[in-house]
Amino acid sequence: MIRTILTLLALAACAEAQSYTWRETLDAIRVVETGGEPNEGIGAVGDRGAAIGPYQIHRVYHVDSAERDSTLTDYRRCLLSKEYSERVVRAYMHRYARAALLRLEAGTGTLADVEQISRIHNGGPRGASKDATLAYWRKVRGEVTR
C-alpha cells in the first residue's frame, strides 16, 4: 500500500514538473468539449444551441474576444472553423489569463497554467476560482496528462 502511494505521488510530481504547450491545452479542451464528434468537433452544437464549434463557444465569449481582436467579426465562423475558434479562445485568454497563455505558447506552461486556462474557458473570467469548474478541469487534466 505504501509503495502504491509513493508511486502515485511520484507520478503526480512528474506531471507537475512537465512542461505543457498551448496546442496541448487547446487539444485537451476540444476533446472535452466535443468528445467523439467527427471532424474534431467542427459543426458541433451544444447547450441547446447556445454553444458552437470545436470549443463550444458561446456568443458572449465571442463578443468579449472580438473586443480584443477586431478581426473576430463573425460568431457563426466558430461553428465551422477550428482555426477561427482557436483565435477566439486565444483572444479571450489574452485578456483573462495572459501570463498562463504566454507560458503555454512558449512551451513552458505548467499544469497550473493549463488548469487556469481550461477553468476560465469553462466558467468565464472568474472560472479559475469557481468550484463549478472543478469537474471540467478534472476531464481536461485527464486529457492533457495522457
Contact map, one row per residue, 1 for C-alpha under 8 A:
11111000000000000000000000000000000000000000000000000000000000000000000000000000000000000000000000000000000000000000000000000000000000000000000000
11111100000000000000000000000000000000000000000000000000000000000000000000000000000000000000000000000000000000000000000000000000000000000000000000
11111110000000000000000000000000000000000000000000000000000000000000000000000000000000000000000000000000000000000000000000000000000000000000000000
11111111000000000000000000000000000000000000000000000000000000000000000000000000000000000000000000000000000000000000000000000000000000000000000000
11111111100000000000000000000000000000000000000000000000000000000000000000000000000000000000000000000000000000000000000000000000000000000000000000
01111111110000000000000000000000000000000000000000000000000000000000000000000000000000000000000000000000000000000000000000000000000000000000000000
00111111111000000000000000000000000000000000000000000000000000000000000000000000000000000000000000000000000000000000000000000000000000000000000000
00011111111100000000000000000000000000000000000000000000000000000000000000000000000000000000000000000000000000000000000000000000000000000000000000
00001111111110000000000000000000000000000000000000000000000000000000000000000000000000000000000000000000000000000000000000000000000000000000000000
00000111111111000000000000000000000000000000000000000000000000000000000000000000000000000000000000000000000000000000000000000000000000000000000000
00000011111111100000000000000000000000000000000000000000000000000000000000000000000000000000000000000000000000000000000000000000000000000000000000
00000001111111110000000000000000000000000000000000000000000000000000000000000000000000000000000000000000000000000000000000000000000000000000000000
00000000111111111000000000000000000000000000000000000000000000000000000000000000000000000000000000000000000000000000000000000000000000000000000000
00000000011111111100000000000000000000000000000000000000000000000000000000000000000000000000000000000000000000000000000000000000000000000000000000
00000000001111111100000000000000000000000000000000000000000000000000000000000000000000000000000000000000000000100000000000000000000000000000000010
00000000000111111100000000000000000000000000000000000000000000000000000000000000000000000000000000000000000001100000000000000000000000000000000000
00000000000011111110000000000000000000000000000000000000000000000000000000000000000000000000000000000000000001000000000000000000000000000000000000
00000000000001111111000000000000000000000000000000000000000000000000000000000000000000000000000000000000000001100000000000000000000000000000000000
00000000000000001111100000000000000000000000000000000000000000000000000000000000000000000000000000000000001111100000000000000000000000000000000000
00000000000000000111110110000000000000000000000000000000000000000000000000000000000000000000000000000001001111100100000000000000000000000000000000
00000000000000000011111110000000000000000000000000000000000000000000000000000000000000000000000000000011111110000000000000000000000000000000000000
00000000000000000001111111000000000000000000000000000000000000000000000000000000000000000000000000001001101010000000000000000000000000000000000000
00000000000000000000111111100000000000000000000000000000000000000000000000000000000000000000000000000000100000000000000000000000000000000000000000
00000000000000000001111111110000000000000000000000000000000000000000000000000000000000000000000000000000000000000000000000000000000000000000000100
00000000000000000001111111111000000000000000000000000000000000000000000000000000000000000000000000000001000000000100010000000000000000000000000100
00000000000000000000011111111100000000000000000000000000000000000000000000000000000001000000000000000000000000000000000000000000000000000000000000
00000000000000000000001111111110000000000000000000000000000000000000000000000000000000000000000000000000000000000000000000000000000000000000000100
00000000000000000000000111111111000000000000000000000000000000000000000000000000000000000000000000000000000000000000000000000000000000000001101100
00000000000000000000000011111111100000000000000000000010000000000000000000000000000000000000000000000000000000000000010000000000000000000001000000
00000000000000000000000001111111111000011000000000000110000000000000000000000000000000000000000000000000000000000000000000000000000000000000000000
00000000000000000000000000111111111100010000000000000000000000000000000000000000000000000000000000000000000000000000000000000000000000000000001000
00000000000000000000000000011111111000000000000000000000000000000000000000000000000000000000000000000000000000000000000000000000000000010011001000
00000000000000000000000000001111111000000000000000000111000000000000000000000000000000000000000000000000000000000000000000000000000000000000000000
00000000000000000000000000000111111110011001000000000111000000000000000000000000000000000000000000000000000000000000000000000000000000000000000000
00000000000000000000000000000111111110001000000000000000000000000000000000000000000000000000000000000000000000000000000000000000000000000000000000
00000000000000000000000000000010011111001000000000000000000000000000000000000000000000000000000000000000000000000000000000000000000000000000000000
00000000000000000000000000000000011111111101000000000000000000000000000000000000000000000000000000000000000000000000000000000000000000000000000000
00000000000000000000000000000000000111111100000000000000000000000000000000000000000000000000000000000000000000000000000000000000000000000000000000
00000000000000000000000000000000000011111100000000000000000000000000000000000000000000000000000000000000000000000000000000000000000000000000000000
00000000000000000000000000000110010011111100000000000100000000000000000000000000000000000000000000000000000000000000000000000000000000000000000000
00000000000000000000000000000100011111111111000000001110000000000000000000000000000000000000000000000000000000000000000000000000000000000000000000
00000000000000000000000000000000000011111111000000001100000000000000000000000011110000000000000000000000000000000000000000000000000000000000000000
00000000000000000000000000000000000000001111100000011100000000000000000000000011000000000000000000000000000000000000000000000000000000000000000000
00000000000000000000000000000000010010001111110000011101000000000000000000000010000000000000000000000000000000000000000000000000000000000000000000
00000000000000000000000000000000000000000011111111111001000000000000000000000010000000000000000000000000000000000000000000000000000000000000000000
00000000000000000000000000000000000000000001111111110001000000000000000000000000000000000000000000000000000000000000000000000000000000000000000000
00000000000000000000000000000000000000000000111111100000000000000000000000000000000000000000000000000000000000000000000000000000000000000000000000
00000000000000000000000000000000000000000000111111100000000000000000000000000000000000000000000000000000000000000000000000000000000000000000000000
00000000000000000000000000000000000000000000111111110000000000000000000000000000000000000000000000000000000000000000000000000000000000000000000000
00000000000000000000000000000000000000000000111111110000011000000000000000000000000000000000000000000000000000000000000000000000000000000000000000
00000000000000000000000000000000000000000000111111111001111000000000000000000000000000000000000000000000000000000000000000000000000000000000000000
00000000000000000000000000000000000000000011110011111111110000000000000000000110000000000000000000000000000000000000000000000000000000000000000000
00000000000000000000000000000000000000001111100000111111100000000000000000000111110010000000000000000000000000000000000000000000000000000000000000
00000000000000000000000000000100110000011111000000011111000000000000000000000110010010000000000000000000000000000000000000000000000000000000000000
00000000000000000000000000001100110000001000000000011111100000000000000000000000000011000000000000000000000000000000000000000000000000000000000000
00000000000000000000000000000000110000000001110000111111110000000000000000000000000000000000000000000000000000000000000000000000000000000000000000
00000000000000000000000000000000000000000000000000111011111011000000000000000100000010000000000000000000000000000000000000000000000000000000000000
00000000000000000000000000000000000000000000000001110001111111000000000000000000000000000000000000000000000000000000000000000000000000000000000000
00000000000000000000000000000000000000000000000001100000111111100000000000100000000000000000000000000000000000000000000000000000000000000000000000
00000000000000000000000000000000000000000000000000000000011111110000000000000000000000000000000000000000000000000000000000000000000000000000000000
00000000000000000000000000000000000000000000000000000000111111111000000000000000000000000001000000000000000000000000000000010000000000000000000000
00000000000000000000000000000000000000000000000000000000111111111100000100100000000000010000000000000000000000000000000000000000000000000000000000
00000000000000000000000000000000000000000000000000000000001111111110000000100000000000000000000000000000000000000000000000000000000000000000000000
00000000000000000000000000000000000000000000000000000000000111111111000000000000000000000001000000000000000000000000000000000000000000000000000000
00000000000000000000000000000000000000000000000000000000000011111111100100000000000000011011000000000000000000000000000000000000000000000000000000
00000000000000000000000000000000000000000000000000000000000001111111111110000000000000010010000000000000000000000000000000000000000000000000000000
00000000000000000000000000000000000000000000000000000000000000111111110000000000000000000000000000000000000000000000000000000000000000000000000000
00000000000000000000000000000000000000000000000000000000000000011111110000000000000000000011001000000000000000000000000000000000000000000000000000
00000000000000000000000000000000000000000000000000000000000000001111111100000000000000000010000000000000000000000000000000000000000000000000000000
00000000000000000000000000000000000000000000000000000000000000000111111110000000000000000000000000000000000000000000000000000000000000000000000000
00000000000000000000000000000000000000000000000000000000000000000100111110000000000000000000000000000000000000000000000000000000000000000000000000
00000000000000000000000000000000000000000000000000000000000001001100111111100000000100110000000000000000000000000000000000000000000000000000000000
00000000000000000000000000000000000000000000000000000000000000000100011111100000000000000000000000000000000000000000000000000000000000000000000000
00000000000000000000000000000000000000000000000000000000000000000000000111111100000000000000000000000000000000000000000000000000000000000000000000
00000000000000000000000000000000000000000000000000000000001001100000000111111110000000000000000000000000000000000000000000000000000000000000000000
00000000000000000000000000000000000000000000000000000000000000000000000001111111000000000000000000000000000000000000000000000000000000000000000000
00000000000000000000000000000000000000000000000000000000000000000000000001111111100110000000000000000000000000000000000000000000000000000000000000
00000000000000000000000000000000000000000000000000011100100000000000000001111111110110000000000000000000000000000000000000000000000000000000000000
00000000000000000000000000000000000000000111100000011100000000000000000000111111100010000000000000000000000000000000000000000000000000000000000000
00000000000000000000000000000000000000000110000000001000000000000000000000011111110000000000000000000000000000000000000000000000000000000000000000
00000000000000000000000000000000000000000100000000001000000000000000000000001111111110000000000000000000000000000000000000000000000000000000000000
00000000000000000000000000000000000000000100000000001100000000000000000000000101111111000000000000000000000000000000000000000000000000000000000000
00000000000000000000000000000000000000000000000000000000000000000000000000000000111111100000000000000000000000000000000000000000000000000000000000
00000000000000000000000000000000000000000000000000000000000000000000000100001100111111110000000000000000000000000000000000000000000000000000000000
00000000000000000000000000000000000000000000000000001110100000000000000000001110111111111000000000000000000000000000000000000000000000000000000000
00000000000000000000000001000000000000000000000000000010000000000000000000000000011111111100000000000000000000000000000000000000000000000000000000
00000000000000000000000000000000000000000000000000000000000000000000000100000000001111111110000000000000000000000000000000000000000000000000000000
00000000000000000000000000000000000000000000000000000000000001001100000100000000000111111111000000000000000000000000000000000000000000000000000000
00000000000000000000000000000000000000000000000000000000000000001000000000000000000011111111100000000000000000000000000010000000000000000000000000
00000000000000000000000000000000000000000000000000000000000000000000000000000000000001111111110000001000000000000000000000000000000000000000000000
00000000000000000000000000000000000000000000000000000000000000001101100000000000000000111111111000000000000000000000000000000000000000000000000000
00000000000000000000000000000000000000000000000000000000000010011001000000000000000000011111111100000000000000000000000000000000000000000000000000
00000000000000000000000000000000000000000000000000000000000000000000000000000000000000001111111111001000000000000000100100000000000000000000000000
00000000000000000000000000000000000000000000000000000000000000000000000000000000000000000111111111001000000000000000000000000000000000000000000000
00000000000000000000000000000000000000000000000000000000000000000001000000000000000000000011111111000000000000000000000000000000000000000000000000
00000000000000000000000000000000000000000000000000000000000000000000000000000000000000000001111111000000000000000000000100001000000000000000000000
00000000000000000000000000000000000000000000000000000000000000000000000000000000000000000000111111111000000000000001100000000000000000000000000000
00000000000000000000000000000000000000000000000000000000000000000000000000000000000000000000111111111100000000000000000000000000000000000000000000
00000000000000000000000000000000000000000000000000000000000000000000000000000000000000000000000011111110000000000000000000000000000000000000000000
00000000000000000000000000000000000000000000000000000000000000000000000000000000000000000000000011111111000010001101100000000000000000000000000000
00000000000000000000010000000000000000000000000000000000000000000000000000000000000000000100110011111111100010001000100000000000000000000000000000
00000000000000000000000000000000000000000000000000000000000000000000000000000000000000000000000001111111110000000000000000000000000000000000000000
00000000000000000000100000000000000000000000000000000000000000000000000000000000000000000000000000111111111111001000000000000000000000000000000000
00000000000000000001110010000000000000000000000000000000000000000000000000000000000000000000000000011111111111001100000000000000000000000000000000
00000000000000000000111000000000000000000000000000000000000000000000000000000000000000000000000000001111111110000000000000000000000000000000000000
00000000000000000000100000000000000000000000000000000000000000000000000000000000000000000000000000000111111110000000000000000000000000000000000000
00000000000000000011110000000000000000000000000000000000000000000000000000000000000000000000000000000011111110000000000000000000000000000000000000
00000000000000000011100000000000000000000000000000000000000000000000000000000000000000000000000000000011111111000000000000000000000000000000000000
00000000000000000011110000000000000000000000000000000000000000000000000000000000000000000000000000011011111111111100000000000000000000000000000000
00000000000000011111000000000000000000000000000000000000000000000000000000000000000000000000000000000011000111111100000000000000000000000000000000
00000000000000110111000000000000000000000000000000000000000000000000000000000000000000000000000000000000000011111110000000000000000000000000000000
00000000000000000000000000000000000000000000000000000000000000000000000000000000000000000000000000000000000011111111000000000000000000000000000000
00000000000000000000000000000000000000000000000000000000000000000000000000000000000000000000000000011011000011111111100000000000000000000000000000
00000000000000000001000010000000000000000000000000000000000000000000000000000000000000000000000000010001000011111111110000000000000000000000100000
00000000000000000000000000000000000000000000000000000000000000000000000000000000000000000000000000000000000000111111111000000001000000001001100000
00000000000000000000000000000000000000000000000000000000000000000000000000000000000000000000000010010000000000011111111100000011000000000000000000
00000000000000000000000000000000000000000000000000000000000000000000000000000000000000000000100010011000000000001111111110000001000000000000000000
00000000000000000000000010001000000000000000000000000000000000000000000000000000000000000000000000000000000000000111111111000001000000011001000000
00000000000000000000000000000000000000000000000000000000000000000000000000000000000000000000000000000000000000000011111111110011000011011000000000
00000000000000000000000000000000000000000000000000000000000000000000000000000000000000000000100100000000000000000001111111111111000000000000000000
00000000000000000000000000000000000000000000000000000000000000000000000000000000000000001000000000000000000000000000111111111010000000000000000000
00000000000000000000000000000000000000000000000000000000000000000000000000000000000000000000000000000000000000000000011111110010000010010000000000
00000000000000000000000000000000000000000000000000000000000000000000000000000000000000000000000000000000000000000000001111111111010110000000000000
00000000000000000000000000000000000000000000000000000000000010000000000000000000000000000000000000000000000000000000001111111110000000000000000000
00000000000000000000000000000000000000000000000000000000000000000000000000000000000000000000000100000000000000000000000110111111000000000000000000
00000000000000000000000000000000000000000000000000000000000000000000000000000000000000000000000000000000000000000000000100111111110000000000000000
00000000000000000000000000000000000000000000000000000000000000000000000000000000000000000000000000000000000000000001001111111111110010000000000000
00000000000000000000000000000000000000000000000000000000000000000000000000000000000000000000000000000000000000000011111100101111110010000000000000
00000000000000000000000000000000000000000000000000000000000000000000000000000000000000000000000000000000000000000000000000000111111000000000000000
00000000000000000000000000000000000000000000000000000000000000000000000000000000000000000000000000000000000000000000000000100111111111000000000000
00000000000000000000000000000000000000000000000000000000000000000000000000000000000000000000000000000000000000000000000000000000111111000000000000
00000000000000000000000000000000000000000000000000000000000000000000000000000000000000000000000000000000000000000000000000100000011111100000000000
00000000000000000000000000000000000000000000000000000000000000000000000000000000000000000000000000000000000000000000001001100011011111111000000000
00000000000000000000000000000000000000000000000000000000000000000000000000000000000000000000000000000000000000000000001000000000011111111100000000
00000000000000000000000000000000000000000000000000000000000000000000000000000000000000000000000000000000000000000000000000000000000111111110000000
00000000000000000000000000000001000000000000000000000000000000000000000000000000000000000000000000000000000000000000011001000000000011111111000000
00000000000000000000000000000000000000000000000000000000000000000000000000000000000000000000000000000000000000000010011000000000000011111111100000
00000000000000000000000000000000000000000000000000000000000000000000000000000000000000000000000000000000000000000000000000000000000001111111110000
00000000000000000000000000000001000000000000000000000000000000000000000000000000000000000000000000000000000000000000000000000000000000111111111000
00000000000000000000000000011001000000000000000000000000000000000000000000000000000000000000000000000000000000000010010000000000000000011111111100
00000000000000000000000000010000000000000000000000000000000000000000000000000000000000000000000000000000000000000110000000000000000000001111111110
00000000000000000000000000000000000000000000000000000000000000000000000000000000000000000000000000000000000000000000000000000000000000000111111111
00000000000000000000000000010011000000000000000000000000000000000000000000000000000000000000000000000000000000000000000000000000000000000011111111
00000000000000000000000110110000000000000000000000000000000000000000000000000000000000000000000000000000000000000000000000000000000000000001111111
00000000000000100000000000000000000000000000000000000000000000000000000000000000000000000000000000000000000000000000000000000000000000000000111111
00000000000000000000000000000000000000000000000000000000000000000000000000000000000000000000000000000000000000000000000000000000000000000000011111
